[in-house]
Amino acid sequence: CPDPGAAPVELLPGPLMVNFAAGHSLYTVTKVMYRDDGTTIKSVLPVARSYDGHAWESAAGEFASTVFFRNPIHCYARGCQLRLPPPDGLDPVMQMNIQNAYLHLGVQNAGGSRYYLSAYTYALSERNEYARFLET
């Protein structure tokens, strides 16, 4: 996982093991969809998250539920296994061939989608921490 505040790490489709988030941290996996220019973000879809040492869980929403419908998240003592489908609905070999063709033409990525792993930290005041406890 990247350090909190560092640039997100691009993830390849397929199975991957990810650690639980540390205390006062949030790790997220998102799918970023790009416009045809390859640099302008069209939309960001949450896929999964881990926070405060908790196991990874599917994010809310229809997209995330379809990602893990056939391949649920499997958790172990120190992390979880996620299986990410090809982001554009193509098999991995076809996706690689398309990316290589764009690179040959000098284009980084024309449209398409990619997965990213991001890490964030947060801090709560003692008062807010008590308030969260009382809400439950």
Backbone bond lengths (Angstrom), bond angles and torsions (degrees), N, CA, C in turn:
res aa  C-N    CA-C-N  psi(-1)  N-CA   C-N-CA  omega(-1)  CA-C   N-CA-C  phi
1 C - - - 1.446 - - 1.530 109.79 -
2 P 1.311 116.95 145.42 1.462 118.55 177.89 1.527 110.58 -70.03
3 D 1.323 116.36 160.24 1.457 120.28 173.60 1.524 108.80 -68.73
4 P 1.337 117.15 146.43 1.464 119.00 177.20 1.529 111.06 -55.47
5 G 1.317 116.07 132.63 1.455 121.57 -179.39 1.521 114.18 88.55
6 A 1.331 117.20 -14.09 1.473 120.52 178.26 1.526 108.88 -77.09
7 A 1.315 115.73 167.79 1.460 120.85 178.29 1.527 109.72 -61.91
8 P 1.326 117.48 143.71 1.472 120.25 177.01 1.529 111.11 -60.30
9 V 1.309 115.82 152.52 1.461 122.66 178.77 1.526 108.12 -100.54
10 E 1.338 116.75 129.03 1.462 119.79 177.07 1.528 109.29 -73.60
11 L 1.332 116.03 137.55 1.454 122.53 -179.80 1.525 109.93 -111.44
12 L 1.311 116.17 142.12 1.452 121.01 174.88 1.525 109.11 -87.93
13 P 1.327 117.80 151.62 1.461 119.16 176.11 1.519 110.49 -64.96
14 G 1.326 115.65 158.50 1.455 121.22 -179.54 1.513 110.06 113.63
15 P 1.334 116.85 -170.98 1.467 120.13 -178.21 1.530 111.42 -76.86
16 L 1.328 115.98 143.92 1.452 120.38 173.92 1.516 109.38 -151.59
17 M 1.335 115.68 149.52 1.463 122.28 176.90 1.520 107.81 -101.42
18 V 1.326 116.11 132.42 1.464 121.12 178.20 1.522 108.94 -130.79
19 N 1.331 115.64 139.16 1.460 121.68 179.32 1.515 110.71 -72.48
20 F 1.334 115.69 158.94 1.450 120.45 171.61 1.524 108.24 -67.73
21 A 1.318 116.76 151.49 1.455 121.06 175.91 1.526 109.48 -67.56
22 A 1.314 116.26 144.86 1.460 121.17 176.35 1.527 109.63 -71.28
23 G 1.332 116.91 171.20 1.456 120.76 177.19 1.519 111.23 -59.83
24 H 1.306 116.97 142.82 1.469 124.23 -178.37 1.522 111.91 58.75
25 S 1.338 116.30 30.48 1.466 121.27 178.50 1.522 110.17 -130.96
26 L 1.314 114.54 155.73 1.461 122.98 175.31 1.517 107.25 -131.29
27 Y 1.333 117.19 125.97 1.464 122.81 173.67 1.522 106.84 -110.70
28 T 1.310 116.58 136.98 1.464 120.49 179.10 1.520 110.72 -131.91
29 V 1.320 115.51 148.03 1.463 122.71 167.99 1.520 105.61 -113.35
30 T 1.324 115.99 127.24 1.460 121.51 179.52 1.524 109.61 -128.68
31 K 1.310 114.87 156.18 1.465 121.69 172.53 1.525 106.15 -107.82
32 V 1.323 116.49 121.16 1.459 121.49 -179.88 1.523 107.98 -105.95
33 M 1.324 115.42 125.18 1.468 121.70 179.35 1.523 107.90 -104.88
34 Y 1.347 116.01 132.03 1.458 122.42 -176.48 1.527 111.43 -107.85
35 R 1.319 114.91 151.60 1.467 120.82 172.79 1.525 108.47 -72.63
36 D 1.326 117.16 175.60 1.465 121.93 -176.08 1.523 113.59 -61.38
37 D 1.343 118.37 -22.52 1.470 118.93 179.15 1.527 111.86 -73.45
38 G 1.332 117.29 -11.43 1.460 121.49 175.35 1.513 114.68 82.05
39 T 1.330 119.40 -5.62 1.456 120.82 -178.83 1.526 113.07 -122.75
40 T 1.314 117.70 -25.70 1.455 121.48 -178.98 1.524 109.87 -84.63
41 I 1.319 116.00 124.30 1.472 120.57 -179.46 1.519 109.75 -75.33
42 K 1.322 115.16 127.46 1.463 121.91 177.64 1.526 110.28 -88.86
43 S 1.331 117.17 -44.96 1.453 120.68 177.95 1.527 110.09 -160.94
44 V 1.328 114.95 159.77 1.460 122.69 177.64 1.526 107.21 -126.89
45 L 1.326 115.96 124.18 1.458 121.64 -178.74 1.523 109.84 -113.05
46 P 1.336 118.13 124.27 1.468 119.36 176.26 1.527 110.16 -69.60
47 V 1.326 116.13 141.01 1.466 121.02 -179.39 1.529 110.76 -114.75
48 A 1.348 116.91 -53.50 1.467 120.39 -177.03 1.522 109.35 -154.82
49 R 1.360 115.43 164.60 1.458 119.80 179.70 1.518 110.65 -151.96
50 S 1.325 114.56 156.22 1.460 123.60 170.27 1.521 106.03 -139.02
51 Y 1.321 117.17 141.34 1.461 120.14 -179.68 1.526 110.13 -148.27
52 D 1.323 115.91 147.74 1.477 122.85 175.38 1.519 114.22 49.72
53 G 1.317 119.42 38.13 1.452 121.97 178.48 1.513 114.95 80.15
54 H 1.340 117.15 4.80 1.466 120.78 179.20 1.528 110.69 -81.56
55 A 1.313 115.69 158.09 1.464 121.99 178.32 1.533 110.04 -63.53
56 W 1.316 115.49 157.52 1.460 121.07 176.41 1.521 109.24 -66.99
57 E 1.323 115.86 144.33 1.454 121.57 178.06 1.517 109.44 -139.62
58 S 1.297 115.52 154.69 1.458 121.37 176.98 1.524 108.87 -64.37
59 A 1.315 116.74 140.40 1.465 120.58 174.58 1.522 108.67 -71.69
60 A 1.313 115.84 164.09 1.461 119.84 177.34 1.520 109.95 -71.56
61 G 1.301 116.74 153.26 1.456 120.03 174.56 1.512 113.75 114.55
62 E 1.321 113.98 161.30 1.469 121.71 -176.20 1.520 112.44 -65.37
63 F 1.338 117.40 -42.54 1.459 119.32 -177.04 1.526 110.63 -60.43
64 A 1.332 117.45 -51.25 1.464 120.52 -178.01 1.525 111.19 -61.14
65 S 1.325 117.15 -38.04 1.461 118.57 -179.97 1.524 111.74 -66.63
66 T 1.337 118.17 -32.04 1.466 119.75 177.08 1.525 111.30 -73.49
67 V 1.328 117.86 -31.66 1.475 121.09 178.71 1.518 110.37 -61.42
68 F 1.333 117.20 -43.22 1.460 120.78 -173.46 1.527 113.93 -103.01
69 F 1.341 117.44 10.72 1.458 120.40 -179.43 1.528 111.27 -63.97
70 R 1.316 117.40 -50.53 1.475 121.52 -179.14 1.520 112.57 -90.61
71 N 1.316 117.31 -23.49 1.464 122.11 -178.46 1.520 109.32 -126.45
72 P 1.327 117.55 82.37 1.468 119.43 -177.47 1.526 111.93 -65.67
73 I 1.318 115.10 162.94 1.462 121.55 176.70 1.528 108.17 -74.52
74 H 1.339 116.82 131.20 1.470 122.36 178.05 1.521 108.17 -112.51
75 C 1.336 116.84 122.92 1.459 120.80 -176.91 1.520 111.20 -110.40
76 Y 1.324 114.28 148.62 1.451 123.50 -178.55 1.527 107.84 -128.66
77 A 1.316 117.98 -166.18 1.463 122.00 -174.48 1.535 113.28 -62.18
78 R 1.327 118.65 -37.92 1.468 120.05 -173.39 1.523 114.55 -118.07
79 G 1.309 117.90 -5.19 1.459 119.54 -177.87 1.513 111.23 -175.30
80 C 1.323 114.57 -172.07 1.464 119.84 -176.57 1.526 110.32 -132.51
81 Q 1.331 114.78 154.96 1.447 120.84 174.94 1.523 108.24 -102.34
82 L 1.334 115.01 124.85 1.456 122.37 175.02 1.517 107.55 -111.84
83 R 1.307 117.38 146.51 1.470 121.31 174.64 1.521 106.62 -121.08
84 L 1.339 115.25 109.25 1.460 121.13 -178.16 1.521 110.27 -94.12
85 P 1.323 117.58 127.81 1.463 119.90 178.10 1.523 110.23 -73.20
86 P 1.326 118.81 162.72 1.467 120.04 175.03 1.534 109.11 -53.96
87 P 1.335 118.35 131.25 1.459 120.24 -172.28 1.524 114.94 -64.34
88 D 1.312 118.12 -26.35 1.458 119.94 -178.90 1.522 112.25 -108.42
89 G 1.335 116.77 16.22 1.452 120.28 178.97 1.522 113.41 77.17
90 L 1.334 117.74 8.48 1.466 121.44 179.59 1.515 109.10 -100.91
91 D 1.331 116.35 154.44 1.450 117.69 176.06 1.530 108.56 -69.81
92 P 1.349 117.82 155.67 1.464 120.93 -174.14 1.526 114.73 -56.61
93 V 1.343 118.63 -36.21 1.471 120.77 -179.87 1.525 110.11 -66.45
94 M 1.336 117.09 -44.21 1.459 120.99 177.92 1.529 110.29 -62.57
95 Q 1.335 116.80 -42.88 1.465 121.05 178.86 1.529 110.56 -59.51
96 M 1.347 116.95 -44.03 1.466 121.47 179.61 1.526 110.54 -63.59
97 N 1.329 117.97 -41.41 1.464 121.05 178.83 1.523 111.47 -62.55
98 I 1.321 116.99 -40.10 1.464 120.56 178.46 1.524 110.09 -65.42
99 Q 1.335 117.50 -45.52 1.469 120.75 179.70 1.530 110.69 -61.61
100 N 1.342 117.28 -42.35 1.470 120.44 178.91 1.520 111.75 -63.17
101 A 1.337 116.95 -37.46 1.466 120.13 177.96 1.518 110.72 -64.49
102 Y 1.332 117.49 -42.16 1.469 120.48 178.21 1.524 110.93 -65.55
103 L 1.345 117.51 -40.61 1.460 120.08 178.70 1.522 110.93 -63.83
104 H 1.336 117.18 -38.72 1.469 121.66 177.72 1.530 110.88 -60.65
105 L 1.333 115.61 -33.99 1.460 120.48 179.11 1.529 112.05 -83.99
106 G 1.328 117.65 -1.29 1.458 120.76 -179.68 1.516 113.88 82.80
107 V 1.334 117.02 16.95 1.459 121.47 179.50 1.531 107.60 -108.87
108 Q 1.334 116.58 128.91 1.460 120.31 -178.29 1.529 111.41 -64.13
109 N 1.305 117.60 -53.79 1.469 121.37 -179.74 1.516 106.99 -162.74
110 A 1.290 117.99 116.39 1.461 120.68 179.03 1.517 108.20 -94.51
111 G 1.305 116.18 102.05 1.461 119.78 -178.41 1.510 110.64 68.43
112 G 1.296 115.56 -154.57 1.455 120.22 176.96 1.509 112.95 83.71
113 S 1.323 114.64 -172.70 1.454 122.07 -175.71 1.516 110.00 -137.11
114 R 1.328 115.39 154.62 1.461 121.99 176.61 1.518 109.27 -144.13
115 Y 1.335 115.45 153.78 1.463 121.64 175.59 1.525 108.99 -98.06
116 Y 1.349 115.81 146.70 1.459 121.05 178.13 1.525 110.20 -136.72
117 L 1.326 115.32 145.66 1.457 123.36 173.14 1.517 107.29 -109.29
118 S 1.334 116.53 125.19 1.469 121.96 -179.04 1.513 109.55 -124.92
119 A 1.340 116.35 154.98 1.463 121.88 178.46 1.527 109.27 -131.54
120 Y 1.330 115.28 138.71 1.464 121.94 -179.33 1.524 108.63 -135.93
121 T 1.329 116.57 154.12 1.459 121.09 172.52 1.519 108.87 -119.44
122 Y 1.315 115.11 160.20 1.457 120.31 176.33 1.521 108.78 -151.68
123 A 1.301 114.76 160.30 1.459 120.49 177.37 1.522 108.71 -136.45
124 L 1.307 116.24 139.66 1.456 122.01 176.76 1.522 109.06 -111.91
125 S 1.300 115.92 142.31 1.458 118.93 172.80 1.529 107.79 -68.55
126 E 1.316 116.08 160.35 1.458 119.66 179.40 1.527 110.58 -59.11
127 R 1.317 116.87 -38.53 1.460 121.59 179.83 1.537 111.00 -62.75
128 N 1.337 116.40 -45.99 1.469 119.84 179.49 1.520 112.18 -67.09
129 E 1.323 116.73 -32.53 1.464 119.28 177.61 1.528 110.36 -66.11
130 Y 1.321 116.96 -41.34 1.478 120.29 176.21 1.532 109.73 -63.67
131 A 1.320 116.15 -40.92 1.466 119.73 -179.78 1.526 110.95 -62.17
132 R 1.317 117.82 -40.52 1.465 120.43 177.64 1.521 110.66 -63.23
133 F 1.345 116.41 -39.42 1.456 120.62 179.14 1.526 110.00 -63.31
134 L 1.318 117.53 -41.82 1.458 121.39 -177.73 1.523 112.66 -72.17
135 E 1.342 117.69 -23.29 1.462 120.75 178.32 1.516 112.66 -69.06
136 T 1.341 116.54 -26.61 1.466 119.46 -175.69 1.471 113.46 -88.95
